[in-house]
Amino acid sequence: MHEPNSERKIETIIDGERVCGEVHYGGSSDMSVRLEQPSDERLTGFHMPNFARSTYPEGFLGEYGEQRALEILADLYHEQKKGDRRRKFADLDFEEFGRVRYLKSNPGHCDHGRTIRGQASIDSTIHVQIEDDGPYGLARFFDSVTNEPFLAESAVYEQSVPKYVNGVKADVGFLRRLNTIRKKLLPDMQGRADHLKSHRLSPHQLSFLANFGQCWRSGEIPLDAAEVDQLIDLGYLIRDLTLCEKERASIEVSLTRSREAIEEFEAAGQHELAAQCQAKVQKLQQRREIKTLMITALGKLAVNNRR
């Protein structure tokens, strides 16, 4: 039997690791547990409602309290480990918020071609999009009026979109943070949305125009053919088949060799090597295509007019 307003040290072994903590008994109905080793200083408290006292008359001061304290210590340990693993995965420019959230303001739209698991509303002003991002997911929060992103959370471990959304709605502090950042960035988001609308561009098209020089040098087109054709129709790009003729002729030679290699690998049952060659063909095709493109003065103006 423990005394009210007292502390005691507890420890256990989890996955071969020594886990230590301290329990504080605020009274028979109140108890808090702090994780001390592995050093983390995580703390959580519990209150026993009156209706449970008939089952546990001694409250947290007896045997039940000792058992519950060890369970809580184990929960804190697992939460700390989960946070450590996700911290190593999250990019350095993601800021830690609370216990296990890694956040980045103004993250921009997702890369073209990234797999989107699903979308869901948080409330009438905010919706979230969950994307594949390595072993975890990335949650990108949007203002629902402008459809512009204002915050991202890295290292999301929930596989189910509804489960993640329920967790967000239950986290009052995080909801407050979401709304604060949204209101702060709303003028900029409205400006970006107006710019895209007035120039009849998607976010990915505007990004491509803004980084056209880099894409041209690297031979990459982060858009599909229809999006490129739309930029040409709008006058932001032109296609000139007389550009870089020698380089494109060299690319054609490489394409022919790669296609022949694909047929040979497929015939030999070496499907993995054939797939690697197919990926090379796609890159060569993109490089050949972008060498025929030039950004126009109107395209540069669409980029420079961004707010």
LINNOR-V69446 format. One record per pair of residues at least 24 apart in sequence whose ideal C-beta (glycine too) atoms are under 6 Angstrom apart, sorted by the first residue. I is the first residue (numbers start at 1). J is the second residue. D is the distance in Angstrom with one decimal. If there is no record, write none. Layout:
i = <I;I>
j = <J;J>
d = <D;D>
This chain:
i = <1;2;10;12;14;14;19;21;23;28;28;29;31;33;33;33;35;40;42;42;86;89;90;90;94;101;102;102;103;104;105;105;107;107;109;112;112;118;120;120;130;143;143;146;146;146;148;148;148;150;150;150;151;191;195;199;205;209;209;210;212;216;219;219;220;221;221;235;236;236;236;237;237;238;238;239;239;241;243;244;247;248;248;251;251;251;254;255>
j = <61;61;69;70;74;77;77;73;69;59;61;59;60;69;72;73;76;80;76;80;155;155;154;155;154;153;154;155;153;152;151;181;149;152;203;204;222;161;161;165;161;182;189;189;190;193;189;192;193;181;182;185;181;307;306;302;231;299;303;303;295;290;287;290;286;286;290;298;298;299;302;293;295;294;296;292;293;292;292;291;291;288;291;284;287;288;284;284>
d = <5.8;4.6;5.7;5.6;6.0;5.6;4.9;4.5;4.6;3.1;5.0;5.2;4.1;5.4;4.3;5.6;4.1;4.5;4.6;5.8;3.6;4.9;4.0;4.6;4.6;5.7;4.6;5.6;5.6;4.9;5.8;5.7;5.7;3.7;4.1;4.8;4.4;4.0;5.4;4.7;5.2;5.7;5.2;4.6;5.5;3.8;3.8;5.5;5.6;5.7;5.4;4.6;5.3;3.7;5.7;4.8;6.0;5.2;5.1;4.8;4.6;5.6;3.2;5.9;5.9;4.9;5.3;4.8;5.8;3.5;5.9;5.4;5.9;5.3;5.9;5.2;5.8;5.6;5.5;4.0;5.9;5.4;5.4;5.5;5.9;4.6;5.6;5.1>
